Amino acid sequence: MIEGLRLFNENGFDLVSTNQISKELEISPGNLYYYFRNKEEIASELYSQMTDEVRRNGSWDSPVTAAGVATIYVVALGIIQRFRFVFADSTTLMRASPSIASRHQKSLSWATDRLIALFEELRALGHFRCPDLPGSTVGRCASTTAVVFVGWWQYLGAICGERAATHTHLGEGARQAFSIVEPHLTENFASEVTSEIDRITAYGTIDGVPPACP
């Protein structure tokens, strides 16, 4: 449903009709209804695609490296940008589809828990300045990081317009999100992560998972 995703992203979920989607697909509305009864079902299918990508990104090989951390951050921002209609007007979408609303709540909680797990692994590997940092502080870092992930592209769109998004903004967003936990990490490891973010986004895209770097 690439066409539906593009229309939702460009116009917003609320302003897109099934007739527009069928026209974009060059099929009759009846043919579209054979697969999807309404646009909420199309959005639900796209949401499933997004959460599948998010969960793949939330699994990493241990012990996690600086390059692994950087990849998690960059890919997360790339996924959110590609499915940005979910976050651009989430209130309207969640009201239209209680099913997506329920799944979204669970997805955000899961993603925050995975960030906590990531930070705790970094702590166990000796990458925290203070090994005895309270768990509550780690939890706040994770939830604030999630807020930056979810809000970065909306903030960017408000500042310079959605179409101004570039590789630079992808890297900048990853750095902004990483800056939440960065002060708690050792200087050398934090520097490695930011260098890897720059390296990855120099070759990446803002339309999905960045390709492997040369």
N, C-alpha and C positions, 0 to 999 in steps of 0.2 A: 504493500500500500504506500509506495513512495509518493504517489501523487497526492493522496490524502494527507500524508505527513507534511508535504510542502505547503498545501493549502492551509492546513491548521497553523503551521508556523508563520506563514506570511500574513494571514488575515485574522487569526484567532479562532478558537474552537466555536465560539458563539455565532460568528458571522459566516461560517461555512455551511452550506446545505448539501444534502446527498445529491441533489441535481447538479451542483457544481462539480462534485467529485465524479459522478458518472460522465459528465461532459469532458472532464479532464482525462478520464480513462477511455473516452470515445466508445462508450457502451451505453445502452439504454438504462434508465432508472430501474426498470424491471429486472434486468440482468444483475444490477448491483444488489437489489433487494434479495436476490436468490442467495447471496452470500452474507449480506449484512442487512438486518431489518431497519437499522437507523444509523446515524452518524456516531451515536454513543458506542455501538458495537465496534465500529471502525476504530474509534479512539481507544477502546478497551484492548483491541488486538495490538495496536501500536504501543500501548502501555506495557503489554506483556513482552513485546520485543525489547523495550527499554529496560525493564527489570531483569530480563535474561542477561543483557549486556552488563548491567550494574553488578549482578551477582558473579558473573565471570571475573569482573574487575576486582571484586571483593575477595577473591581467592588468590593467594600468592605463595610462591615457594619459600619455605623457611630454611635457613635464616634469611630474612628480608635484607636486601642491600640498599644502598643509596639510590642506585638506578631503579630498583624495584619500587621504592617509595615514590620517586619522581614519576614513574610510569603510572602508578595508581592515581596520583593527583591529576596528571595531564589527561589520562583517559576518562576520568570522572567528569572533568570539565567538558571534554569533547562529546561525551554521551548526552550530558544535559543540554549542550548547545544544539545537538541534532534533534532532540525531542523537546525543544524549548516551549512548545505550546502547552505542555503539561504544567509548567511552572509560571508561564506568563500571566495566565488568568486562572489560577488553580481553583479559586472560589467558585467560578462559573462552572468549570468542568466537574468539580466534585459534587456540586449541587445537581448537575444534570445526570451524574452517574454515581449513585451511592456505592456501587460495587468498586469503582475505581477509587473512591474516597477511602473505603476501608482498606483496600490494598495499598494505597499510597501511605497511609498512616503506618502500616506494618513495614513497608519498604523503607521509609525514613528512619524508623526505629532500628531496623536491621542494619542499615548503612552506618548509623551512628555507633551501633555496637561493634561493627567491623573496624571502625576508626579507633575505638577504644582498644580492641584487640591488637591493632597495628601499633598503637603507642605503647601498649604493655609489652609487646615483643621487643620494641626498640629499647625499652627500659631494661628488659632482661638481658639484652645484648650489650648493655653498658653504654648506650648512646645518650642517656639522660645525664644532665649535669648533676642532678640531685636524685639518686636512686630511691630516696624515701619520699618523693613527691606524693602527696595525698591522692588517693584514688578519685576523690571528688574533683580535684584540679584536672586530672586526666580526663574525667568525664566532661567537664566544662570545655576543655580544649576540643574534644570530639564534637560536641553539640554546636559549638561556635564555628568549627570548620565546616560542618554540614550546612549551616546557615550561609556561609560564604559560597559554598558550592552551588546551592540552590539559587542564590540571589545575584551571582556575578554577572550573568548575561543580561538580566533585567536592568541592573545598575548601568552596565555598559551601554545598553540601548537607550536609556534615558539621557546619558551624558553625550554620546556621539552618534547615536542612531544604530539600529540593528545591523545594517549593511556595512557598517564600519568595522565589524569584527574581523580580525586578522590573526595570523599566527602569533604576532606579538601579543595580542590580547589574550590568546590562549595561554601563553607562557606567563603573562602578567597575572592572570587569574589564578593559575596554579601556584605562583609565588605568593599571592595574597592569601590563599587558603593555607599554604604551608607556614606563613608567618605567624599563625596562631600557636603552633607547637614549637616553632623554631627557637624561641628564647629558652626553652627547657632542654634543648639538645646541646651536645658538645659542639664546640665551634667547628671542628674539623668535619664531623659528620653532616652538620647543617650545611656547610659550604659545599660538600660533595653533592647533596641533594639538589641544591639550587643550581649547581653547575650542570647536573644531569637534566634538570627541567629545561634549561636553556638549550642543551644539546638535542634533546628530543623534539622540542617545539621548533627548532630550526629546520626540521624536515617533516614535521607533522602536518595535520590538517585540522580544520575545525568542524569537519563533517563526520567524525567518527574516530575510531581507534587509529592513532598515528602509526605509520609504517615503521618497520625496523630501521634503525639508523645505520648508516654505513660506518 
